[in-house]
Amino acid sequence: MAATLTPDPILLVEDDAAIATVIVAALEDEGFTITHCTSIAARDRQLAARGFAVMLTDVILEDGDGLASLSAVRDRAPDMPVIVLSAQNTLDTAVRASESDAFEYFPKPFDLDELVHAVRQAAGARAPAEEGGAAPPGGEGEKMPLVGRSPAMQTVYRMITRVLRNDLTVLVTGESGTGKELVAEAIHELGSRRTGPFVAVNTAAIPAELVESELFGHEKGAFTGAIAQAIGKFEQANGGTLFLDEIGDMPAEAQTRLLRALQSGRIRRVGGRQEIAVNVRIIAATNRDLTPMIAAGTFREDLFYRLNVVPIVLPPLRERREDIAALAQHFLLLAAEDGLPRRVLTADAIERLEARSWRGNVRELRNVIYRLALMAREERIDGDAVGDIIGPEIAPSAAPAAERSGGFGAALAAWLNTESPPPGALYHRALAAFEKPLIEYALGRTGGNQLRAAQLLGINRNTLRKRIGELGLEPDRYAGP
């Protein structure tokens, strides 16, 4: 129980009785007093009657949109922190919560311990001040650049909303094709620099000897072929955002100059003597693991710390399969807008798409959907049509090496050779076979501590608890030092 109680109660506006019961019980265990109501009208009556330390509100309530009506709450209690809960788990909802100066945003299902921690923080804080200019756009119905409601994408959305009102440097990591540039564009378009330019440069696509000239510009005669002065990407992005893609492929000398520019906010053109002040927000991205590169001396450690102020990790598509249907429908609409025939995917077509591993991630899915829209003979695309057009999945060339490497790769290969699961069942059969020993291993490593085990596995603790119960595991067996 919390040692210090707030003088005012917590107001919970939630029309789902089960969720409200759980939240009330958890907060009362911490020593808070809770007032619960289920509608906007009841909320307004409560606010008119007394003050509250914190308000928690759902978005979709029985008599309206709890997020859209927050202006009335701000009029009555301008300093009261508001925590937004929502089952409408889209980037649009996360951005709307950020626009409303929400203290925190929790997509459902949420981690109860995290929610309690946020309430404790909010109870001792004032709502964020109105500074940094006008709120970014992104109202209801605005087209969002990212699609998906999976828990993995909720983490991405929350990280995006945290950086919209500041200019902190962001490092986006993820496999090729996961949408790193879309994240950068979203931060720019929804943030305070949206009126400035967005300049993207792929450092891996530029010859090593020209990277510095591309970034910082050059003066006439600075090198052979420099027949005129050229403005670099830093100056082009002045007042806006500079997106440095594939930062892990930047040559060592250019890394040094980039670090100096980030430290000083000034650049010097190649062959020039004058330093030029630039005002840019840096968003970098890479599909490489920079940690071993730092150890090998091919990437500067001090530059990494300069770039990795706010890390955003994009999950591969195989780890967010529940988003494949929404992404596929989204790409079908885009294909129709681009002049391709309008198509509809049947349920078995979606199942075929969800069974694929998508090593090329969202980019590969987009290309496949466009191919289906172009080549399908019928308006309704079924599973057989998907199979006929995209064909069998090519086995990864790295599989033999993984089998030879021993460890988990060898165990997986041995299991596959023994079980020989039928086509379309491989993913779920493999998960079922390896999930139980994997959770047992995590519990053993953490002495049965479910929170630490969930952190080790990289999953939500509530998800872990559910799987422990379904698998019949007993965490107390692993308790110990």
C-alpha distance (Angstrom), angle and dihedral (degrees) to the residues before:
residue distance angle dihedral
M1 . . .
A2 3.78 . .
A3 3.78 113.3 .
T4 3.79 95.0 -143.4
L5 3.79 121.1 48.3
T6 3.78 124.2 -154.2
P7 3.82 116.1 -116.5
D8 3.80 91.2 -131.4
P9 3.82 126.9 52.3
I10 3.79 127.7 -115.2
L11 3.81 117.0 -103.8
L12 3.81 113.7 -141.7
V13 3.82 116.8 -167.8
E14 3.81 105.5 -171.2
D15 3.82 129.2 135.7
D16 3.81 96.2 -167.3
A17 3.80 102.9 93.6
A18 3.81 95.3 -159.2
I19 3.80 94.5 51.4
A20 3.81 91.7 44.0
T21 3.80 91.7 52.1
V22 3.80 92.0 52.8
I23 3.82 93.7 46.9
V24 3.81 93.8 46.7
A25 3.80 92.2 49.7
A26 3.81 93.0 48.5
L27 3.82 94.2 48.1
E28 3.80 93.8 44.1
D29 3.82 88.1 53.3
E30 3.81 86.0 58.3
G31 3.81 90.9 53.8
F32 3.80 98.6 -102.0
T33 3.80 124.1 138.7
I34 3.80 111.0 -131.8
T35 3.80 130.9 -154.4
H36 3.79 110.7 -166.8
C37 3.80 128.7 -163.6
T38 3.79 133.8 161.8
S39 3.81 107.2 -146.3
I40 3.79 144.4 47.5
A41 3.81 91.2 -114.8
A42 3.80 92.2 53.6
R43 3.79 89.9 45.2
D44 3.78 91.8 55.4
R45 3.81 91.3 48.8
Q46 3.79 90.9 52.4
L47 3.82 92.3 48.4
A48 3.79 90.8 49.9
A49 3.80 91.2 51.7
R50 3.82 100.4 50.7
G51 3.80 148.0 -19.3
F52 3.79 126.6 -85.1
A53 3.78 131.5 -156.6
V54 3.83 94.7 -142.3
M55 3.78 136.7 -2.0
L56 3.80 124.3 -146.0
T57 3.80 113.8 -165.4
D58 3.77 137.3 -179.7
V59 3.82 117.1 -138.3
I60 3.80 102.0 -134.8
L61 3.82 107.8 50.1
E62 3.78 131.3 171.5
D63 3.81 93.4 -97.9
G64 3.79 103.8 31.6
D65 3.79 150.0 -49.2
G66 3.80 110.4 -33.3
L67 3.79 91.7 -163.0
A68 3.81 96.8 48.9
S69 3.81 90.6 51.0
L70 3.81 96.4 52.9
S71 3.81 91.6 104.2
A72 3.81 87.6 75.1
V73 3.80 89.0 51.6
R74 3.81 91.2 50.7
D75 3.81 90.0 51.9
R76 3.81 91.3 55.8
A77 3.80 99.9 35.8
P78 3.82 110.9 16.3
D79 3.83 94.4 169.8
M80 3.82 98.6 44.9
P81 3.84 112.5 111.2
V82 3.79 113.3 -126.2
I83 3.81 124.1 -152.7
V84 3.80 114.6 -161.4
L85 3.81 123.0 -147.2
S86 3.78 120.1 -169.3
A87 3.79 143.7 171.7
Q88 3.82 87.9 -167.6
N89 3.78 89.9 91.2
T90 3.79 102.6 -174.8
L91 3.77 133.5 122.2
D92 3.82 86.9 -112.5
T93 3.83 91.3 61.4
A94 3.80 92.4 46.2
V95 3.82 90.8 50.9
R96 3.83 91.9 47.1
A97 3.80 89.0 52.8
S98 3.79 89.5 51.1
E99 3.81 91.4 48.8
S100 3.79 90.1 53.2
D101 3.83 90.2 56.7
A102 3.79 91.0 -115.1
F103 3.78 111.9 -176.8
E104 3.80 89.2 -137.9
Y105 3.79 139.1 -8.7
F106 3.82 123.0 -143.3
P107 3.81 121.2 -172.3
K108 3.79 114.4 -151.2
P109 2.97 127.5 -76.8
F110 3.80 92.3 43.4
D111 3.78 135.0 174.9
L112 3.80 106.3 -97.8
D113 3.80 93.5 -149.6
E114 3.80 90.6 54.0
L115 3.80 90.5 50.1
V116 3.81 92.5 50.6
H117 3.80 90.1 48.2
A118 3.83 90.7 51.4
V119 3.82 91.4 50.1
R120 3.80 90.7 51.3
Q121 3.81 90.2 50.7
A122 3.81 92.9 45.7
A123 3.79 92.5 48.8
G124 3.80 88.9 63.4
A125 3.79 96.7 41.3
R126 3.78 139.8 67.5
A127 3.76 122.5 -123.8
P128 3.84 114.7 -87.9
A129 3.78 113.1 -80.1
E130 3.77 121.1 -111.1
E131 3.77 98.4 -107.5
G132 3.72 138.8 122.8
G133 3.80 96.0 59.9
A134 3.76 131.9 -76.0
A135 3.76 121.1 -20.2
P136 3.78 115.5 -93.1
P137 3.79 120.9 -103.7
G138 3.77 122.0 -103.5
G139 3.78 107.6 119.6
E140 3.77 125.2 166.8
G141 3.77 112.7 -55.2
E142 3.77 96.6 18.5
K143 3.80 111.4 138.4
M144 3.79 109.0 -105.3
P145 3.82 120.5 -151.5
L146 3.82 95.6 -138.4
V147 3.80 126.3 61.7
G148 3.80 128.0 -160.1
R149 3.80 142.2 80.7
S150 3.80 99.7 -154.0
P151 3.82 118.7 128.3
A152 3.80 89.2 -110.6
M153 3.81 91.1 57.9
Q154 3.81 91.6 45.7
T155 3.79 87.7 63.3
V156 3.80 89.6 51.7
Y157 3.82 92.2 49.2
R158 3.79 92.5 50.0
M159 3.80 91.0 50.7
I160 3.82 91.0 49.7
T161 3.80 92.8 52.2
R162 3.81 90.7 50.1
V163 3.82 92.3 62.1
L164 3.81 100.7 41.6
R165 3.82 95.4 92.9
N166 3.79 98.1 43.2
D167 3.80 138.9 50.9
L168 3.79 99.0 -126.3
T169 3.79 115.2 149.4
V170 3.80 113.5 -104.3
L171 3.81 129.2 -154.0
V172 3.81 113.8 -160.5
T173 3.79 115.6 -163.6
G174 3.77 130.5 -176.8
E175 3.77 143.8 112.8
S176 3.78 120.9 -64.2
G177 3.80 111.6 -77.9
T178 3.81 97.7 23.7
G179 3.82 94.1 114.7
K180 3.80 105.6 -99.8
E181 3.80 93.4 153.9
L182 3.82 89.8 50.3
V183 3.81 88.6 57.6
A184 3.80 90.2 51.0
E185 3.81 91.3 48.4
A186 3.81 91.2 48.8
I187 3.82 92.1 52.2
H188 3.80 90.0 49.6
E189 3.82 98.3 42.7
L190 3.80 94.7 45.0
G191 3.79 97.4 38.6
S192 3.78 136.6 78.3
R193 3.84 93.0 -88.2
R194 3.79 94.8 59.6
T195 3.83 92.2 113.5
G196 3.81 90.4 57.7
P197 3.80 128.2 74.7
F198 3.80 124.3 -77.5
V199 3.80 109.1 -145.7
A200 3.80 120.7 -174.7
V201 3.79 125.0 -168.0
N202 3.79 127.5 -179.8
T203 3.79 104.3 -146.6
A204 3.82 91.3 -167.1
A205 3.82 91.3 60.4
I206 3.83 94.7 55.8
P207 3.84 122.0 83.3
A208 3.80 108.5 -107.4
E209 3.79 93.1 -117.9
L210 3.82 91.6 55.3
V211 3.83 100.8 45.8
E212 3.81 94.8 93.2
S213 3.80 92.4 47.7
E214 3.81 90.5 48.4
L215 3.80 92.9 51.0
F216 3.79 102.5 36.3
G217 3.82 103.3 21.3
H218 3.79 126.2 -129.7
E219 3.78 141.3 -114.9
K220 3.78 124.5 -117.8
G221 3.79 110.3 -80.8
A222 3.80 94.4 13.8
F223 3.81 89.8 130.3
T224 3.78 139.5 -10.2
G225 3.79 108.1 -59.8
A226 3.82 95.1 21.7
I227 3.81 93.3 122.4
A228 3.81 93.8 157.6
Q229 3.77 141.1 17.8
A230 3.83 113.7 -83.0
I231 3.80 128.4 -159.8
G232 3.81 113.2 -135.3
K233 3.79 130.2 -138.6
F234 3.82 93.0 -96.6
E235 3.80 92.0 59.8
Q236 3.81 91.9 41.2
A237 3.81 89.4 55.2
N238 3.81 94.9 47.1
G239 3.80 108.8 141.0
G240 3.78 91.7 14.1
T241 3.79 141.8 53.5
L242 3.80 131.2 -54.9
F243 3.80 114.1 -157.1
L244 3.81 113.4 -159.1
D245 3.78 107.1 -165.1
E246 3.81 122.7 -164.6
I247 3.79 91.0 13.7
G248 3.81 89.6 169.9
D249 3.81 89.5 71.3
M250 3.80 95.1 56.8
P251 3.84 114.0 122.9
A252 3.81 117.2 -110.7
E253 3.82 96.1 -112.1
A254 3.80 92.0 50.3
Q255 3.82 88.9 49.5
T256 3.80 89.2 58.3
R257 3.80 92.9 51.4
L258 3.79 91.9 44.7
L259 3.81 90.6 52.7
R260 3.80 90.5 51.1
A261 3.82 91.0 49.9
L262 3.80 91.8 50.1
Q263 3.80 91.9 48.9
S264 3.81 97.1 46.9
G265 3.80 104.4 27.0
R266 3.81 87.2 -131.4
I267 3.80 133.2 104.2
R268 3.79 135.9 -167.2
R269 3.80 122.6 -148.4
V270 3.79 116.8 -122.5
G271 3.80 106.5 -89.0
G272 3.80 91.8 12.7
R273 3.79 131.4 117.2
Q274 3.78 101.7 -161.2
E275 3.79 120.9 88.6
I276 3.79 114.3 -136.9
A277 3.81 123.0 -153.5
V278 3.80 113.2 -132.6
N279 3.78 130.3 -171.8
V280 3.79 108.1 -155.1
R281 3.76 137.5 141.7
I282 3.80 112.4 -131.5
I283 3.79 121.9 -142.1
A284 3.79 113.6 175.7
A285 3.79 129.3 -173.0
T286 3.77 138.6 -171.2
N287 3.79 140.0 171.1
R288 3.80 90.7 -153.9
D289 3.79 130.3 90.7
L290 3.79 102.6 -114.2
T291 3.81 95.5 -168.0
P292 3.84 96.9 78.3
M293 3.81 89.0 40.6
I294 3.81 89.1 57.0
A295 3.81 90.0 49.3
A296 3.81 90.0 49.5
G297 3.80 92.0 48.6
T298 3.80 95.6 -118.8
F299 3.82 94.3 112.9
R300 3.80 123.9 42.9
E301 3.77 113.7 -114.6
D302 3.82 93.1 -150.7
L303 3.81 90.2 52.3
F304 3.80 90.0 51.0
Y305 3.80 91.0 55.3
R306 3.81 90.2 48.4
L307 3.80 91.4 52.6
N308 3.80 99.5 37.6
V309 3.81 96.5 65.4
V310 3.82 91.7 120.2
P311 3.82 112.9 17.1
I312 3.80 119.1 -158.7
V313 3.79 116.0 -171.9
L314 3.81 116.9 -159.4
P315 3.81 113.8 -151.7
P316 3.81 120.4 -132.1
L317 3.79 114.9 -109.2
R318 3.82 92.3 -110.3
E319 3.83 87.8 65.2
R320 3.81 93.3 53.1
R321 3.80 102.6 41.6
E322 3.81 90.8 148.0
D323 3.82 86.4 71.8
I324 3.81 95.7 55.6
A325 3.82 95.0 87.6
A326 3.82 92.9 51.3
L327 3.81 91.7 44.9
A328 3.80 91.8 49.1
Q329 3.82 92.1 51.2
H330 3.81 89.6 46.5
F331 3.80 92.0 53.2
L332 3.81 91.8 46.6
L333 3.81 88.6 57.5
L334 3.80 91.1 47.9
A335 3.80 90.2 48.9
A336 3.81 90.4 52.9
E337 3.82 90.0 49.1
D338 3.82 87.1 53.2
G339 3.80 90.9 56.5
L340 3.81 101.3 -96.0
P341 3.83 120.3 131.9
R342 3.79 117.3 -81.6
R343 3.79 111.0 -105.9
V344 3.82 138.2 -176.6
L345 3.81 124.9 -149.3
T346 3.80 118.1 -139.8
A347 3.81 122.9 -141.1
D348 3.81 93.3 -101.1
A349 3.81 89.9 49.9
I350 3.80 88.9 55.9
E351 3.81 89.3 49.0
R352 3.80 90.6 53.8
L353 3.78 90.7 50.3
E354 3.80 92.2 47.6
A355 3.81 91.3 51.8
R356 3.81 92.2 59.2
S357 3.81 118.6 94.9
W358 3.85 95.4 -138.1
R359 3.78 99.1 -151.1
G360 3.80 86.7 178.2
N361 3.82 88.6 54.4
V362 3.81 122.4 -156.1
R363 3.80 92.7 -15.5
E364 3.81 90.5 57.7
L365 3.82 91.6 47.0
R366 3.79 91.0 51.2
N367 3.81 92.0 51.7
V368 3.82 91.5 47.9
I369 3.82 92.3 50.7
Y370 3.80 91.2 50.2
R371 3.82 89.1 49.7
L372 3.81 90.3 50.7
A373 3.80 91.4 48.9
L374 3.80 90.0 51.8
M375 3.79 101.5 42.0
A376 3.81 107.0 31.0
R377 3.81 113.0 111.4
E378 3.80 96.4 -151.0
E379 3.79 132.0 49.9
R380 3.81 89.6 -124.2
I381 3.80 111.3 63.2
D382 3.81 112.1 -153.9
G383 3.78 131.4 -172.1
D384 3.80 94.0 -91.3
A385 3.79 90.6 53.3
V386 3.79 90.2 50.9
G387 3.80 90.4 51.4
D388 3.81 93.1 46.4
I389 3.79 94.2 50.3
I390 3.81 103.8 39.0
G391 3.81 96.2 30.6
P392 3.81 126.9 -159.0
E393 3.77 119.0 -28.2
I394 3.79 115.0 -100.2
A395 3.78 111.8 -119.0
P396 3.81 112.2 -117.4
S397 3.77 113.3 -101.4
A398 3.81 89.7 -135.4
A399 3.82 92.8 64.6
P400 3.83 97.1 91.4
A401 3.80 90.7 49.0
A402 3.81 89.9 49.7
E403 3.78 90.1 51.6
R404 3.81 91.1 50.7
S405 3.80 93.1 47.1
G406 3.80 95.0 72.2
G407 3.81 124.1 -146.0
F408 3.78 118.4 73.5
G409 3.83 93.5 -11.2
A410 3.80 91.4 56.3
A411 3.81 92.3 45.0
L412 3.80 91.0 51.1
A413 3.81 91.7 47.8
A414 3.81 90.9 49.6
W415 3.80 91.1 49.6
L416 3.81 91.9 49.7
N417 3.80 92.1 49.7
T418 3.81 90.8 49.6
E419 3.80 100.5 41.9
S420 3.84 100.0 32.9
P421 3.83 93.4 -164.7
P422 3.83 115.5 -151.1
P423 3.84 120.8 -102.9
G424 3.79 112.2 -77.4
A425 3.80 94.2 22.3
L426 3.79 100.1 73.1
Y427 3.80 99.2 95.5
H428 3.81 97.9 49.3
R429 3.83 94.2 38.6
A430 3.81 91.1 51.6
L431 3.80 91.9 48.1
A432 3.79 91.5 49.8
A433 3.80 91.4 50.2
F434 3.78 96.8 48.6
E435 3.80 103.5 30.8
K436 3.81 98.0 78.4
P437 3.84 97.4 50.1
L438 3.81 89.2 42.6
I439 3.83 92.2 55.3
E440 3.81 90.4 43.4
Y441 3.80 88.9 53.2
A442 3.84 91.8 50.4
L443 3.80 92.0 48.7
G444 3.78 90.5 48.6
R445 3.79 92.5 49.9
T446 3.82 91.6 50.7
G447 3.80 99.3 40.4
G448 3.79 92.1 -112.4
N449 3.83 93.8 -54.1
Q450 3.82 102.1 147.5
L451 3.80 95.5 -163.7
R452 3.80 92.7 53.8
A453 3.80 91.2 41.6
A454 3.82 90.3 53.7
Q455 3.81 89.9 49.3
L456 3.82 90.5 49.7
L457 3.80 91.0 50.8
G458 3.82 93.1 42.3
I459 3.80 95.1 -125.2
N460 3.80 136.1 117.3
R461 3.81 114.1 -84.9
N462 3.81 92.0 -130.1
T463 3.81 88.5 54.8
L464 3.80 90.2 50.6
R465 3.81 91.8 49.4
K466 3.79 90.3 51.2
R467 3.81 93.1 49.9
I468 3.83 91.9 45.9
G469 3.80 89.3 56.0
E470 3.80 94.0 44.5
L471 3.81 92.2 48.7
G472 3.81 92.5 46.9
L473 3.81 94.6 -121.9
E474 3.81 123.0 158.8
P475 3.82 111.7 -144.5
D476 3.84 91.4 -168.3
R477 3.79 88.6 69.3
Y478 3.79 88.7 68.3
A479 3.81 96.9 45.6
G480 3.77 113.6 126.9
P481 3.78 143.6 92.3
